[in-house]
Amino acid sequence: MNTKLQEIAANIEKHPSETSGHIYHPLPFPEFQHLKTSSNPKSAYHKWDLIQRAIPSFPVSTSLKMLDVGANAGFYTFNFAKLGVHVDAYEPHTHYVDIGQQIVEATGLPVQWYNKPLEPPDLNGRSYDIALMLSVFQWISQGNKHLREATDLLKLIANSSHLLFFELGCNHGKSHISTNERSISWIWRLLQQNSAPKQVYFLGTTTAWGRAKRYLFACADHPIHLTRWQQTITHALNKRWIR
Ligand SMILES: C[S@@+](CC[C@H](N)C(=O)[O-])C[C@H]1O[C@@H](n2cnc3c(N)ncnc32)[C@H](O)[C@@H]1O
C-alpha cells in the first residue's frame, strides 16, 4: 500500500465531494477501494472493459498520448496512465483536479491535469492517439443550449485523435440533451456527421444511475474488432433500421 494514497483516501472520506457518496466514480488503486461512489462503480468497470476490448493490440504501447475531456477524479485517466500512456486530463471541477494532482504526486504517473474545460485553442498543434468524451458532451453543450459549440468541439477532438470513445445518454440527468428521436440514433447521427472520415462503432450500453441508459461508441481511423452483438447493432444503425 502507498501511504500517500492512503492519506488522500482518508482526506476524501473526511471531505466527500458528492451528496450520495465520497466521490463520483471509483479510483483504480486498492487504497481507494473502500470509498463509496455516487455513480454505479460496476458501470465504470464495464465501460473500461468495453474500451480496452476496442483498442487494437491491447495492452497499449507506452508511447501513446491520450486526451480525457471531463476526467473527473481520473478513473479512465489513471487506468490508462498505469499502462504508461501519457494523459492530458481536462476537468473544470477544482476539487477533483486536486485529488487527481495529489495522486500524480504520490505515484509519479504520466498525467498532466488542466483545471479548466477543454477549449478549441487547447488543441492547437496537438494530436492524440486516443481521446475520451465520456458523459461530458451534455455538460459542454449545457443540454440543448450550446449544441452548436459542443458539436464544433467534438469535430475538433475527432480531427485531433485517431480513436475517440464517446458516451452519452439523452433525455435524463441534470444537464441533459432533449430529443424526440431514440437517444441511440441521435448520438449515432451526431458522431457520423462530426467524426468523418472516421468509422463509427457501437460498443455497448452503460447505466451510471439507476436504469437510465447511456450509449458508448468508438470513432476510429482503423477497423475495430467487434463482438457479434456490437456488429449487429452497428450494422442496424448504419442501415438506419434503428431510428
Ligand atoms: C458525468 S461526469 C463524467 C466523468 C467521467 N468522464 C466518467 O465518464 O466517469 C462529467 C464530468 O465533466 C466535467 N465537466 C463539466 N463541464 C465540462 C466542460 N465544459 N469541459 C470538460 N469537462 C467538463 C464535470 O466536472 C464532471 O467531472
Ligand as a Chemical Component Dictionary entry (heavy atoms), coordinates in Angstrom:
data_LIG
# 
_chem_comp.id                   LIG 
_chem_comp.type                 NON-POLYMER 
_chem_comp.pdbx_formal_charge   0 
_chem_comp.three_letter_code    LIG 
# 
loop_
_chem_comp_atom.comp_id 
_chem_comp_atom.atom_id 
_chem_comp_atom.alt_atom_id 
_chem_comp_atom.type_symbol 
_chem_comp_atom.charge 
_chem_comp_atom.model_Cartn_x 
_chem_comp_atom.model_Cartn_y 
_chem_comp_atom.model_Cartn_z 
_chem_comp_atom.pdbx_ordinal 
LIG C1  C1  C 0  -20.801 12.882 -15.669 1  
LIG S1  S1  S 1  -19.135 13.290 -15.242 2  
LIG C2  C2  C 0  -18.282 12.071 -16.201 3  
LIG C3  C3  C 0  -16.891 11.828 -15.698 4  
LIG C4  C4  C 0  -16.087 10.771 -16.468 5  
LIG N1  N1  N 0  -15.803 11.202 -17.825 6  
LIG C5  C5  C 0  -16.792 9.446  -16.469 7  
LIG O1  O1  O 0  -17.287 9.006  -17.524 8  
LIG O2  O2  O -1 -16.865 8.831  -15.404 9  
LIG C6  C6  C 0  -18.862 14.766 -16.191 10 
LIG C7  C7  C 0  -17.549 15.472 -15.844 11 
LIG O3  O3  O 0  -17.323 16.509 -16.803 12 
LIG C8  C8  C 0  -16.886 17.685 -16.137 13 
LIG N2  N2  N 0  -17.249 18.847 -16.986 14 
LIG C9  C9  C 0  -18.345 19.634 -16.919 15 
LIG N3  N3  N 0  -18.318 20.572 -17.881 16 
LIG C10 C10 C 0  -17.177 20.381 -18.588 17 
LIG C11 C11 C 0  -16.585 21.032 -19.703 18 
LIG N4  N4  N 0  -17.166 22.076 -20.293 19 
LIG N5  N5  N 0  -15.413 20.547 -20.159 20 
LIG C12 C12 C 0  -14.812 19.491 -19.584 21 
LIG N6  N6  N 0  -15.340 18.847 -18.513 22 
LIG C13 C13 C 0  -16.495 19.272 -18.024 23 
LIG C14 C14 C 0  -17.621 17.645 -14.807 24 
LIG O4  O4  O 0  -16.999 18.458 -13.813 25 
LIG C15 C15 C 0  -17.574 16.158 -14.479 26 
LIG O5  O5  O 0  -16.410 15.798 -13.777 27 
# 
loop_
_chem_comp_bond.comp_id 
_chem_comp_bond.atom_id_1 
_chem_comp_bond.atom_id_2 
_chem_comp_bond.value_order 
_chem_comp_bond.pdbx_ordinal 
LIG C1  S1  SING 1  
LIG S1  C2  SING 2  
LIG S1  C6  SING 3  
LIG C2  C3  SING 4  
LIG C3  C4  SING 5  
LIG C4  N1  SING 6  
LIG C4  C5  SING 7  
LIG C5  O1  DOUB 8  
LIG C5  O2  SING 9  
LIG C6  C7  SING 10 
LIG C7  O3  SING 11 
LIG C7  C15 SING 12 
LIG O3  C8  SING 13 
LIG C8  N2  SING 14 
LIG C8  C14 SING 15 
LIG N2  C9  SING 16 
LIG N2  C13 SING 17 
LIG C9  N3  DOUB 18 
LIG N3  C10 SING 19 
LIG C10 C11 SING 20 
LIG C10 C13 DOUB 21 
LIG C11 N4  SING 22 
LIG C11 N5  DOUB 23 
LIG N5  C12 SING 24 
LIG C12 N6  DOUB 25 
LIG N6  C13 SING 26 
LIG C14 O4  SING 27 
LIG C14 C15 SING 28 
LIG C15 O5  SING 29 
# 
